[in-house]
């Protein structure tokens, strides 16, 4: 399961964080773009953004850009 973490609770602007969870046990996070932020950090978060999965890639809408994640 893919999810995007956006604003902090009080609405401060922060980079989006793409997270992946085990579909059989969503308590288990298996990936986060914040694990290696120099390489993987997404752009500034947009509220109510839904990750799009197509052709083996995950697309994340951010302010003024689209970030694309896939296998290295």
N, CA, C and O atoms as a Tripos MOL2 file, in Angstrom:
@<TRIPOS>MOLECULE
protein
  288   287    72     0     0
PROTEIN
NO_CHARGES

@<TRIPOS>ATOM
      1 N           0.8440   -1.1530    0.0000 N.3       1 UNK1
      2 CA          0.0000    0.0000    0.0000 C.3       1 UNK1
      3 C           0.9010    1.2310    0.0000 C.2       1 UNK1
      4 O           1.8600    1.2950    0.7690 O.2       1 UNK1
      5 N           0.6060    2.1960   -0.8430 N.am      2 UNK2
      6 CA          1.3710    3.4360   -0.9320 C.3       2 UNK2
      7 C           0.5990    4.5680   -0.2660 C.2       2 UNK2
      8 O          -0.6270    4.6290   -0.3540 O.2       2 UNK2
      9 N           1.3230    5.4600    0.3980 N.am      3 UNK3
     10 CA          0.7110    6.6310    1.0250 C.3       3 UNK3
     11 C           1.6840    7.7980    0.9350 C.2       3 UNK3
     12 O           2.8950    7.6080    0.8320 O.2       3 UNK3
     13 N           1.1370    9.0040    0.9740 N.am      4 UNK4
     14 CA          1.9620   10.2050    0.9700 C.3       4 UNK4
     15 C           1.6740   10.9770    2.2450 C.2       4 UNK4
     16 O           0.5260   11.3070    2.5420 O.2       4 UNK4
     17 N           2.7310   11.2620    2.9950 N.am      5 UNK5
     18 CA          2.6040   12.1030    4.1780 C.3       5 UNK5
     19 C           2.8030   13.5380    3.7140 C.2       5 UNK5
     20 O           3.7900   13.8490    3.0470 O.2       5 UNK5
     21 N           1.8560   14.4200    4.0700 N.am      6 UNK6
     22 CA          1.9540   15.7970    3.6030 C.3       6 UNK6
     23 C           2.2290   16.7340    4.7670 C.2       6 UNK6
     24 O           3.2470   16.5750    5.4410 O.2       6 UNK6
     25 N           1.3770   17.6870    5.0240 N.am      7 UNK7
     26 CA          1.6210   18.7170    6.0300 C.3       7 UNK7
     27 C           1.7200   18.1580    7.4390 C.2       7 UNK7
     28 O           1.2280   17.0710    7.7440 O.2       7 UNK7
     29 N           2.3810   18.9500    8.2910 N.am      8 UNK8
     30 CA          2.3850   18.6290    9.7080 C.3       8 UNK8
     31 C           1.0030   18.9470   10.2600 C.2       8 UNK8
     32 O           0.1600   19.5030    9.5550 O.2       8 UNK8
     33 N           0.7800   18.6120   11.4650 N.am      9 UNK9
     34 CA         -0.5380   18.7900   12.0640 C.3       9 UNK9
     35 C          -1.0080   20.2480   12.0310 C.2       9 UNK9
     36 O          -2.1960   20.5060   11.8360 O.2       9 UNK9
     37 N          -0.1050   21.1860   12.2150 N.am     10 UNK10
     38 CA         -0.4710   22.6060   12.2270 C.3      10 UNK10
     39 C          -0.3670   23.2430   10.8430 C.2      10 UNK10
     40 O          -0.5310   24.4550   10.7080 O.2      10 UNK10
     41 N          -0.0950   22.4340    9.8120 N.am     11 UNK11
     42 CA         -0.1160   22.9420    8.4530 C.3      11 UNK11
     43 C           1.1860   23.5220    7.9360 C.2      11 UNK11
     44 O           1.1890   24.1550    6.8800 O.2      11 UNK11
     45 N           2.3050   23.3270    8.6470 N.am     12 UNK12
     46 CA          3.5870   23.8480    8.1720 C.3      12 UNK12
     47 C           3.9600   23.1730    6.8580 C.2      12 UNK12
     48 O           3.6610   21.9970    6.6480 O.2      12 UNK12
     49 N           4.6120   23.9220    5.9770 N.am     13 UNK13
     50 CA          5.0450   23.3570    4.6930 C.3      13 UNK13
     51 C           6.2630   22.4690    4.9090 C.2      13 UNK13
     52 O           7.2610   22.8840    5.4980 O.2      13 UNK13
     53 N           6.1590   21.2640    4.4290 N.am     14 UNK14
     54 CA          7.2450   20.2910    4.5450 C.3      14 UNK14
     55 C           7.3270   19.5030    3.2490 C.2      14 UNK14
     56 O           6.3480   19.4510    2.5040 O.2      14 UNK14
     57 N           8.4770   18.8820    2.9560 N.am     15 UNK15
     58 CA          8.5280   17.9990    1.7950 C.3      15 UNK15
     59 C           7.5700   16.8260    1.9860 C.2      15 UNK15
     60 O           7.3630   16.3520    3.1030 O.2      15 UNK15
     61 N           6.9930   16.3690    0.8850 N.am     16 UNK16
     62 CA          6.1410   15.1750    0.9380 C.3      16 UNK16
     63 C           7.0240   13.9730    1.2680 C.2      16 UNK16
     64 O           8.2170   13.9730    0.9630 O.2      16 UNK16
     65 N           6.4470   12.9710    1.8780 N.am     17 UNK17
     66 CA          7.1680   11.7320    2.1630 C.3      17 UNK17
     67 C           6.3500   10.5800    1.5820 C.2      17 UNK17
     68 O           5.2100   10.3550    1.9880 O.2      17 UNK17
     69 N           6.9330    9.8620    0.6400 N.am     18 UNK18
     70 CA          6.2800    8.6910    0.0770 C.3      18 UNK18
     71 C           6.5770    7.5040    0.9860 C.2      18 UNK18
     72 O           7.7270    7.2720    1.3570 O.2      18 UNK18
     73 N           5.5440    6.7620    1.3410 N.am     19 UNK19
     74 CA          5.7070    5.6060    2.2250 C.3      19 UNK19
     75 C           5.0110    4.3990    1.6090 C.2      19 UNK19
     76 O           3.9550    4.5210    0.9890 O.2      19 UNK19
     77 N           5.6200    3.2390    1.7900 N.am     20 UNK20
     78 CA          5.0250    1.9840    1.3290 C.3      20 UNK20
     79 C           4.8600    1.0710    2.5320 C.2      20 UNK20
     80 O           5.7370    0.9870    3.3920 O.2      20 UNK20
     81 N           3.7180    0.3870    2.5800 N.am     21 UNK21
     82 CA          3.4070   -0.5150    3.6860 C.3      21 UNK21
     83 C           3.0950   -1.8970    3.1440 C.2      21 UNK21
     84 O           2.6050   -2.0470    2.0250 O.2      21 UNK21
     85 N           3.3830   -2.8880    3.9430 N.am     22 UNK22
     86 CA          3.0540   -4.2700    3.6140 C.3      22 UNK22
     87 C           1.5250   -4.3790    3.5380 C.2      22 UNK22
     88 O           0.8350   -4.0560    4.5040 O.2      22 UNK22
     89 N           1.0060   -4.8220    2.4210 N.am     23 UNK23
     90 CA         -0.4480   -4.8980    2.2310 C.3      23 UNK23
     91 C          -1.1110   -5.9030    3.1710 C.2      23 UNK23
     92 O          -2.2970   -5.7710    3.4750 O.2      23 UNK23
     93 N          -0.3680   -6.9000    3.6330 N.am     24 UNK24
     94 CA         -0.9350   -7.8890    4.5440 C.3      24 UNK24
     95 C          -0.8570   -7.4550    5.9980 C.2      24 UNK24
     96 O          -1.5940   -7.9690    6.8400 O.2      24 UNK24
     97 N           0.0330   -6.5070    6.3030 N.am     25 UNK25
     98 CA          0.1770   -5.9840    7.6580 C.3      25 UNK25
     99 C           0.5920   -4.5210    7.5440 C.2      25 UNK25
    100 O           1.7840   -4.2120    7.5360 O.2      25 UNK25
    101 N          -0.3810   -3.6240    7.4560 N.am     26 UNK26
    102 CA         -0.0920   -2.2140    7.1900 C.3      26 UNK26
    103 C           0.6450   -1.5270    8.3430 C.2      26 UNK26
    104 O           1.0280   -0.3640    8.2180 O.2      26 UNK26
    105 N           0.8430   -2.2090    9.4320 N.am     27 UNK27
    106 CA          1.6640   -1.6480   10.5110 C.3      27 UNK27
    107 C           3.1420   -1.6900   10.1410 C.2      27 UNK27
    108 O           3.9580   -0.9980   10.7500 O.2      27 UNK27
    109 N           3.4880   -2.5040    9.1440 N.am     28 UNK28
    110 CA          4.8890   -2.6940    8.7570 C.3      28 UNK28
    111 C           5.2360   -1.8110    7.5580 C.2      28 UNK28
    112 O           4.8030   -2.0660    6.4340 O.2      28 UNK28
    113 N           6.0220   -0.7730    7.8200 N.am     29 UNK29
    114 CA          6.4770    0.1020    6.7360 C.3      29 UNK29
    115 C           7.6660   -0.5660    6.0420 C.2      29 UNK29
    116 O           8.6030   -1.0220    6.6970 O.2      29 UNK29
    117 N           7.6160   -0.6160    4.7030 N.am     30 UNK30
    118 CA          8.7030   -1.2780    3.9780 C.3      30 UNK30
    119 C           9.5440   -0.2930    3.1650 C.2      30 UNK30
    120 O          10.6020   -0.6650    2.6590 O.2      30 UNK30
    121 N           9.0940    0.9530    3.0330 N.am     31 UNK31
    122 CA          9.8780    1.9710    2.3320 C.3      31 UNK31
    123 C           9.4060    3.3500    2.7450 C.2      31 UNK31
    124 O           8.2170    3.5690    2.9780 O.2      31 UNK31
    125 N          10.3430    4.2770    2.8350 N.am     32 UNK32
    126 CA         10.0230    5.6910    2.9950 C.3      32 UNK32
    127 C          11.0450    6.5060    2.2190 C.2      32 UNK32
    128 O          12.2350    6.1910    2.2240 O.2      32 UNK32
    129 N          10.5820    7.5480    1.5560 N.am     33 UNK33
    130 CA         11.4890    8.4090    0.8020 C.3      33 UNK33
    131 C          12.3870    9.2160    1.7340 C.2      33 UNK33
    132 O          13.3550    9.8220    1.2750 O.2      33 UNK33
    133 N          12.0920    9.2390    3.0190 N.am     34 UNK34
    134 CA         12.9100    9.9480    3.9980 C.3      34 UNK34
    135 C          14.0670    9.0870    4.5140 C.2      34 UNK34
    136 O          14.9150    9.5810    5.2590 O.2      34 UNK34
    137 N          14.1120    7.8290    4.1360 N.am     35 UNK35
    138 CA         15.2070    6.9520    4.5670 C.3      35 UNK35
    139 C          16.5420    7.4260    3.9870 C.2      35 UNK35
    140 O          17.5670    7.3780    4.6660 O.2      35 UNK35
    141 N          16.5280    7.8780    2.7440 N.am     36 UNK36
    142 CA         17.7100    8.4350    2.0900 C.3      36 UNK36
    143 C          17.2860    9.7520    1.4310 C.2      36 UNK36
    144 O          17.1140    9.8040    0.2130 O.2      36 UNK36
    145 N          17.1160   10.8200    2.2280 N.am     37 UNK37
    146 CA         16.5300   12.0560    1.6970 C.3      37 UNK37
    147 C          17.3680   12.7400    0.6200 C.2      37 UNK37
    148 O          16.8110   13.4200   -0.2420 O.2      37 UNK37
    149 N          18.6800   12.5800    0.6440 N.am     38 UNK38
    150 CA         19.5120   13.2020   -0.3880 C.3      38 UNK38
    151 C          19.1560   12.6680   -1.7720 C.2      38 UNK38
    152 O          19.2350   13.3990   -2.7600 O.2      38 UNK38
    153 N          18.7700   11.4120   -1.8440 N.am     39 UNK39
    154 CA         18.4470   10.7730   -3.1170 C.3      39 UNK39
    155 C          16.9510   10.7610   -3.3990 C.2      39 UNK39
    156 O          16.5440   10.9460   -4.5460 O.2      39 UNK39
    157 N          16.1240   10.5480   -2.3800 N.am     40 UNK40
    158 CA         14.7140   10.2150   -2.5920 C.3      40 UNK40
    159 C          13.6960   11.2650   -2.1650 C.2      40 UNK40
    160 O          12.5120   11.1060   -2.4600 O.2      40 UNK40
    161 N          14.1020   12.3180   -1.4900 N.am     41 UNK41
    162 CA         13.1200   13.2630   -0.9460 C.3      41 UNK41
    163 C          12.2590   13.8610   -2.0540 C.2      41 UNK41
    164 O          12.7620   14.2750   -3.0990 O.2      41 UNK41
    165 N          10.9650   13.8960   -1.8070 N.am     42 UNK42
    166 CA         10.0120   14.4860   -2.7490 C.3      42 UNK42
    167 C           9.9950   15.9990   -2.5860 C.2      42 UNK42
    168 O          10.5850   16.5460   -1.6540 O.2      42 UNK42
    169 N           9.3100   16.6600   -3.5060 N.am     43 UNK43
    170 CA          9.1620   18.1120   -3.4360 C.3      43 UNK43
    171 C           8.2230   18.5190   -2.3120 C.2      43 UNK43
    172 O           7.7650   17.6810   -1.5350 O.2      43 UNK43
    173 N           7.9440   19.8080   -2.2360 N.am     44 UNK44
    174 CA          7.0630   20.3200   -1.1890 C.3      44 UNK44
    175 C           5.6750   19.6980   -1.3230 C.2      44 UNK44
    176 O           5.1390   19.5560   -2.4220 O.2      44 UNK44
    177 N           5.1200   19.3400   -0.1920 N.am     45 UNK45
    178 CA          3.8710   18.5860   -0.1450 C.3      45 UNK45
    179 C           2.6770   19.3740   -0.6620 C.2      45 UNK45
    180 O           2.6060   20.5950   -0.5210 O.2      45 UNK45
    181 N           1.7430   18.6490   -1.2620 N.am     46 UNK46
    182 CA          0.4350   19.1610   -1.6600 C.3      46 UNK46
    183 C          -0.5970   18.3400   -0.8880 C.2      46 UNK46
    184 O          -0.5010   17.1140   -0.8370 O.2      46 UNK46
    185 N          -1.5590   18.9930   -0.3020 N.am     47 UNK47
    186 CA         -2.5870   18.2630    0.4500 C.3      47 UNK47
    187 C          -3.4690   17.4520   -0.4840 C.2      47 UNK47
    188 O          -3.6940   17.8300   -1.6340 O.2      47 UNK47
    189 N          -3.9580   16.3460    0.0200 N.am     48 UNK48
    190 CA         -4.8980   15.4690   -0.6760 C.3      48 UNK48
    191 C          -4.3100   14.8630   -1.9500 C.2      48 UNK48
    192 O          -5.0460   14.5510   -2.8870 O.2      48 UNK48
    193 N          -3.0010   14.6970   -1.9870 N.am     49 UNK49
    194 CA         -2.3490   14.0630   -3.1260 C.3      49 UNK49
    195 C          -2.3970   12.5570   -2.9570 C.2      49 UNK49
    196 O          -2.1730   12.0350   -1.8650 O.2      49 UNK49
    197 N          -2.6910   11.8650   -4.0440 N.am     50 UNK50
    198 CA         -2.7610   10.4050   -4.0320 C.3      50 UNK50
    199 C          -1.6440    9.8820   -4.9280 C.2      50 UNK50
    200 O          -1.5260   10.3260   -6.0700 O.2      50 UNK50
    201 N          -0.8150    8.9440   -4.4400 N.am     51 UNK51
    202 CA          0.2200    8.3950   -5.3110 C.3      51 UNK51
    203 C          -0.4130    7.6140   -6.4620 C.2      51 UNK51
    204 O          -1.4050    6.9080   -6.2780 O.2      51 UNK51
    205 N           0.1700    7.7520   -7.6360 N.am     52 UNK52
    206 CA         -0.3110    7.0420   -8.8180 C.3      52 UNK52
    207 C           0.7240    6.0020   -9.2070 C.2      52 UNK52
    208 O           1.9090    6.3180   -9.3210 O.2      52 UNK52
    209 N           0.2940    4.7700   -9.4110 N.am     53 UNK53
    210 CA          1.1940    3.6840   -9.7920 C.3      53 UNK53
    211 C           0.8730    3.2770  -11.2250 C.2      53 UNK53
    212 O          -0.2700    2.9530  -11.5470 O.2      53 UNK53
    213 N           1.9060    3.2980  -12.0930 N.am     54 UNK54
    214 CA          1.7350    2.9090  -13.4930 C.3      54 UNK54
    215 C           3.0790    2.4490  -14.0520 C.2      54 UNK54
    216 O           4.1150    3.0580  -13.7850 O.2      54 UNK54
    217 N           3.0500    1.3880  -14.8160 N.am     55 UNK55
    218 CA          4.2410    0.8840  -15.4990 C.3      55 UNK55
    219 C           5.4250    0.6670  -14.5590 C.2      55 UNK55
    220 O           6.5660    0.9500  -14.9270 O.2      55 UNK55
    221 N           5.1690    0.1730  -13.3610 N.am     56 UNK56
    222 CA          6.2360   -0.1310  -12.4230 C.3      56 UNK56
    223 C           6.8360    1.0810  -11.7300 C.2      56 UNK56
    224 O           7.8950    0.9660  -11.1130 O.2      56 UNK56
    225 N           6.1980    2.2270  -11.8110 N.am     57 UNK57
    226 CA          6.6870    3.4420  -11.1630 C.3      57 UNK57
    227 C           5.5890    4.0450  -10.2910 C.2      57 UNK57
    228 O           4.4010    3.7980  -10.4970 O.2      57 UNK57
    229 N           6.0170    4.8390   -9.3160 N.am     58 UNK58
    230 CA          5.0810    5.5680   -8.4590 C.3      58 UNK58
    231 C           5.2890    7.0540   -8.7180 C.2      58 UNK58
    232 O           6.4150    7.5470   -8.6650 O.2      58 UNK58
    233 N           4.1980    7.7650   -8.9980 N.am     59 UNK59
    234 CA          4.2410    9.1940   -9.3110 C.3      59 UNK59
    235 C           3.6170    9.9670   -8.1560 C.2      59 UNK59
    236 O           2.5350    9.6330   -7.6720 O.2      59 UNK59
    237 N           4.3300   11.0100   -7.7250 N.am     60 UNK60
    238 CA          3.8800   11.8310   -6.6030 C.3      60 UNK60
    239 C           3.8160   13.2820   -7.0520 C.2      60 UNK60
    240 O           4.8100   13.8370   -7.5190 O.2      60 UNK60
    241 N           2.6570   13.8900   -6.9100 N.am     61 UNK61
    242 CA          2.4990   15.3120   -7.2550 C.3      61 UNK61
    243 C           3.0060   16.1530   -6.0940 C.2      61 UNK61
    244 O           2.6340   15.9300   -4.9420 O.2      61 UNK61
    245 N           3.8510   17.1140   -6.4040 N.am     62 UNK62
    246 CA          4.3700   18.0500   -5.4020 C.3      62 UNK62
    247 C           4.1880   19.4600   -5.9680 C.2      62 UNK62
    248 O           3.7470   19.6130   -7.1070 O.2      62 UNK62
    249 N           4.5150   20.4660   -5.2060 N.am     63 UNK63
    250 CA          4.3740   21.8530   -5.6700 C.3      63 UNK63
    251 C           5.3200   22.1050   -6.8390 C.2      63 UNK63
    252 O           6.5380   22.1060   -6.6630 O.2      63 UNK63
    253 N           4.7650   22.3190   -8.0310 N.am     64 UNK64
    254 CA          5.5520   22.6670   -9.1880 C.3      64 UNK64
    255 C           6.3270   21.5290   -9.8320 C.2      64 UNK64
    256 O           7.1610   21.7720  -10.7040 O.2      64 UNK64
    257 N           6.0680   20.2810   -9.4190 N.am     65 UNK65
    258 CA          6.8050   19.1520   -9.9920 C.3      65 UNK65
    259 C           6.0530   17.8450   -9.7980 C.2      65 UNK65
    260 O           5.0960   17.7690   -9.0270 O.2      65 UNK65
    261 N           6.4960   16.8330  -10.5010 N.am     66 UNK66
    262 CA          6.0190   15.4690  -10.3030 C.3      66 UNK66
    263 C           7.2610   14.6360  -10.0250 C.2      66 UNK66
    264 O           8.1950   14.6240  -10.8270 O.2      66 UNK66
    265 N           7.2750   13.9430   -8.8980 N.am     67 UNK67
    266 CA          8.3990   13.0730   -8.5460 C.3      67 UNK67
    267 C           8.0680   11.6480   -8.9600 C.2      67 UNK67
    268 O           6.9450   11.1830   -8.7680 O.2      67 UNK67
    269 N           9.0400   10.9640   -9.5220 N.am     68 UNK68
    270 CA          8.8370    9.6070  -10.0360 C.3      68 UNK68
    271 C           9.7660    8.6500   -9.3140 C.2      68 UNK68
    272 O          10.9700    8.8910   -9.2310 O.2      68 UNK68
    273 N           9.2160    7.5700   -8.7930 N.am     69 UNK69
    274 CA          9.9860    6.5580   -8.0770 C.3      69 UNK69
    275 C           9.8770    5.2310   -8.8210 C.2      69 UNK69
    276 O           8.8190    4.8780   -9.3430 O.2      69 UNK69
    277 N          10.9850    4.5110   -8.8560 N.am     70 UNK70
    278 CA         11.0080    3.2010   -9.4830 C.3      70 UNK70
    279 C          12.2330    2.4280   -8.9960 C.2      70 UNK70
    280 O          12.9700    2.9050   -8.1310 O.2      70 UNK70
    281 N          12.4430    1.2650   -9.5390 N.am     71 UNK71
    282 CA         13.5880    0.4690   -9.1570 C.3      71 UNK71
    283 C          14.8740    1.1330   -9.6180 C.2      71 UNK71
    284 O          14.9190    1.7590  -10.6770 O.2      71 UNK71
    285 N          15.9150    0.9910   -8.8110 N.am     72 UNK72
    286 CA         17.2250    1.5590   -9.1820 C.3      72 UNK72
    287 C          17.8710    0.7160  -10.2270 C.2      72 UNK72
    288 O          18.9770    1.0230  -10.6720 O.2      72 UNK72
@<TRIPOS>BOND
     1     1     2 1
     2     2     3 1
     3     3     4 2
     4     3     5 am
     5     5     6 1
     6     6     7 1
     7     7     8 2
     8     7     9 am
     9     9    10 1
    10    10    11 1
    11    11    12 2
    12    11    13 am
    13    13    14 1
    14    14    15 1
    15    15    16 2
    16    15    17 am
    17    17    18 1
    18    18    19 1
    19    19    20 2
    20    19    21 am
    21    21    22 1
    22    22    23 1
    23    23    24 2
    24    23    25 am
    25    25    26 1
    26    26    27 1
    27    27    28 2
    28    27    29 am
    29    29    30 1
    30    30    31 1
    31    31    32 2
    32    31    33 am
    33    33    34 1
    34    34    35 1
    35    35    36 2
    36    35    37 am
    37    37    38 1
    38    38    39 1
    39    39    40 2
    40    39    41 am
    41    41    42 1
    42    42    43 1
    43    43    44 2
    44    43    45 am
    45    45    46 1
    46    46    47 1
    47    47    48 2
    48    47    49 am
    49    49    50 1
    50    50    51 1
    51    51    52 2
    52    51    53 am
    53    53    54 1
    54    54    55 1
    55    55    56 2
    56    55    57 am
    57    57    58 1
    58    58    59 1
    59    59    60 2
    60    59    61 am
    61    61    62 1
    62    62    63 1
    63    63    64 2
    64    63    65 am
    65    65    66 1
    66    66    67 1
    67    67    68 2
    68    67    69 am
    69    69    70 1
    70    70    71 1
    71    71    72 2
    72    71    73 am
    73    73    74 1
    74    74    75 1
    75    75    76 2
    76    75    77 am
    77    77    78 1
    78    78    79 1
    79    79    80 2
    80    79    81 am
    81    81    82 1
    82    82    83 1
    83    83    84 2
    84    83    85 am
    85    85    86 1
    86    86    87 1
    87    87    88 2
    88    87    89 am
    89    89    90 1
    90    90    91 1
    91    91    92 2
    92    91    93 am
    93    93    94 1
    94    94    95 1
    95    95    96 2
    96    95    97 am
    97    97    98 1
    98    98    99 1
    99    99   100 2
   100    99   101 am
   101   101   102 1
   102   102   103 1
   103   103   104 2
   104   103   105 am
   105   105   106 1
   106   106   107 1
   107   107   108 2
   108   107   109 am
   109   109   110 1
   110   110   111 1
   111   111   112 2
   112   111   113 am
   113   113   114 1
   114   114   115 1
   115   115   116 2
   116   115   117 am
   117   117   118 1
   118   118   119 1
   119   119   120 2
   120   119   121 am
   121   121   122 1
   122   122   123 1
   123   123   124 2
   124   123   125 am
   125   125   126 1
   126   126   127 1
   127   127   128 2
   128   127   129 am
   129   129   130 1
   130   130   131 1
   131   131   132 2
   132   131   133 am
   133   133   134 1
   134   134   135 1
   135   135   136 2
   136   135   137 am
   137   137   138 1
   138   138   139 1
   139   139   140 2
   140   139   141 am
   141   141   142 1
   142   142   143 1
   143   143   144 2
   144   143   145 am
   145   145   146 1
   146   146   147 1
   147   147   148 2
   148   147   149 am
   149   149   150 1
   150   150   151 1
   151   151   152 2
   152   151   153 am
   153   153   154 1
   154   154   155 1
   155   155   156 2
   156   155   157 am
   157   157   158 1
   158   158   159 1
   159   159   160 2
   160   159   161 am
   161   161   162 1
   162   162   163 1
   163   163   164 2
   164   163   165 am
   165   165   166 1
   166   166   167 1
   167   167   168 2
   168   167   169 am
   169   169   170 1
   170   170   171 1
   171   171   172 2
   172   171   173 am
   173   173   174 1
   174   174   175 1
   175   175   176 2
   176   175   177 am
   177   177   178 1
   178   178   179 1
   179   179   180 2
   180   179   181 am
   181   181   182 1
   182   182   183 1
   183   183   184 2
   184   183   185 am
   185   185   186 1
   186   186   187 1
   187   187   188 2
   188   187   189 am
   189   189   190 1
   190   190   191 1
   191   191   192 2
   192   191   193 am
   193   193   194 1
   194   194   195 1
   195   195   196 2
   196   195   197 am
   197   197   198 1
   198   198   199 1
   199   199   200 2
   200   199   201 am
   201   201   202 1
   202   202   203 1
   203   203   204 2
   204   203   205 am
   205   205   206 1
   206   206   207 1
   207   207   208 2
   208   207   209 am
   209   209   210 1
   210   210   211 1
   211   211   212 2
   212   211   213 am
   213   213   214 1
   214   214   215 1
   215   215   216 2
   216   215   217 am
   217   217   218 1
   218   218   219 1
   219   219   220 2
   220   219   221 am
   221   221   222 1
   222   222   223 1
   223   223   224 2
   224   223   225 am
   225   225   226 1
   226   226   227 1
   227   227   228 2
   228   227   229 am
   229   229   230 1
   230   230   231 1
   231   231   232 2
   232   231   233 am
   233   233   234 1
   234   234   235 1
   235   235   236 2
   236   235   237 am
   237   237   238 1
   238   238   239 1
   239   239   240 2
   240   239   241 am
   241   241   242 1
   242   242   243 1
   243   243   244 2
   244   243   245 am
   245   245   246 1
   246   246   247 1
   247   247   248 2
   248   247   249 am
   249   249   250 1
   250   250   251 1
   251   251   252 2
   252   251   253 am
   253   253   254 1
   254   254   255 1
   255   255   256 2
   256   255   257 am
   257   257   258 1
   258   258   259 1
   259   259   260 2
   260   259   261 am
   261   261   262 1
   262   262   263 1
   263   263   264 2
   264   263   265 am
   265   265   266 1
   266   266   267 1
   267   267   268 2
   268   267   269 am
   269   269   270 1
   270   270   271 1
   271   271   272 2
   272   271   273 am
   273   273   274 1
   274   274   275 1
   275   275   276 2
   276   275   277 am
   277   277   278 1
   278   278   279 1
   279   279   280 2
   280   279   281 am
   281   281   282 1
   282   282   283 1
   283   283   284 2
   284   283   285 am
   285   285   286 1
   286   286   287 1
   287   287   288 2
@<TRIPOS>SUBSTRUCTURE
     1 UNK1         2 RESIDUE 1 A UNK
     2 UNK2         6 RESIDUE 1 A UNK
     3 UNK3        10 RESIDUE 1 A UNK
     4 UNK4        14 RESIDUE 1 A UNK
     5 UNK5        18 RESIDUE 1 A UNK
     6 UNK6        22 RESIDUE 1 A UNK
     7 UNK7        26 RESIDUE 1 A UNK
     8 UNK8        30 RESIDUE 1 A UNK
     9 UNK9        34 RESIDUE 1 A UNK
    10 UNK10       38 RESIDUE 1 A UNK
    11 UNK11       42 RESIDUE 1 A UNK
    12 UNK12       46 RESIDUE 1 A UNK
    13 UNK13       50 RESIDUE 1 A UNK
    14 UNK14       54 RESIDUE 1 A UNK
    15 UNK15       58 RESIDUE 1 A UNK
    16 UNK16       62 RESIDUE 1 A UNK
    17 UNK17       66 RESIDUE 1 A UNK
    18 UNK18       70 RESIDUE 1 A UNK
    19 UNK19       74 RESIDUE 1 A UNK
    20 UNK20       78 RESIDUE 1 A UNK
    21 UNK21       82 RESIDUE 1 A UNK
    22 UNK22       86 RESIDUE 1 A UNK
    23 UNK23       90 RESIDUE 1 A UNK
    24 UNK24       94 RESIDUE 1 A UNK
    25 UNK25       98 RESIDUE 1 A UNK
    26 UNK26      102 RESIDUE 1 A UNK
    27 UNK27      106 RESIDUE 1 A UNK
    28 UNK28      110 RESIDUE 1 A UNK
    29 UNK29      114 RESIDUE 1 A UNK
    30 UNK30      118 RESIDUE 1 A UNK
    31 UNK31      122 RESIDUE 1 A UNK
    32 UNK32      126 RESIDUE 1 A UNK
    33 UNK33      130 RESIDUE 1 A UNK
    34 UNK34      134 RESIDUE 1 A UNK
    35 UNK35      138 RESIDUE 1 A UNK
    36 UNK36      142 RESIDUE 1 A UNK
    37 UNK37      146 RESIDUE 1 A UNK
    38 UNK38      150 RESIDUE 1 A UNK
    39 UNK39      154 RESIDUE 1 A UNK
    40 UNK40      158 RESIDUE 1 A UNK
    41 UNK41      162 RESIDUE 1 A UNK
    42 UNK42      166 RESIDUE 1 A UNK
    43 UNK43      170 RESIDUE 1 A UNK
    44 UNK44      174 RESIDUE 1 A UNK
    45 UNK45      178 RESIDUE 1 A UNK
    46 UNK46      182 RESIDUE 1 A UNK
    47 UNK47      186 RESIDUE 1 A UNK
    48 UNK48      190 RESIDUE 1 A UNK
    49 UNK49      194 RESIDUE 1 A UNK
    50 UNK50      198 RESIDUE 1 A UNK
    51 UNK51      202 RESIDUE 1 A UNK
    52 UNK52      206 RESIDUE 1 A UNK
    53 UNK53      210 RESIDUE 1 A UNK
    54 UNK54      214 RESIDUE 1 A UNK
    55 UNK55      218 RESIDUE 1 A UNK
    56 UNK56      222 RESIDUE 1 A UNK
    57 UNK57      226 RESIDUE 1 A UNK
    58 UNK58      230 RESIDUE 1 A UNK
    59 UNK59      234 RESIDUE 1 A UNK
    60 UNK60      238 RESIDUE 1 A UNK
    61 UNK61      242 RESIDUE 1 A UNK
    62 UNK62      246 RESIDUE 1 A UNK
    63 UNK63      250 RESIDUE 1 A UNK
    64 UNK64      254 RESIDUE 1 A UNK
    65 UNK65      258 RESIDUE 1 A UNK
    66 UNK66      262 RESIDUE 1 A UNK
    67 UNK67      266 RESIDUE 1 A UNK
    68 UNK68      270 RESIDUE 1 A UNK
    69 UNK69      274 RESIDUE 1 A UNK
    70 UNK70      278 RESIDUE 1 A UNK
    71 UNK71      282 RESIDUE 1 A UNK
    72 UNK72      286 RESIDUE 1 A UNK
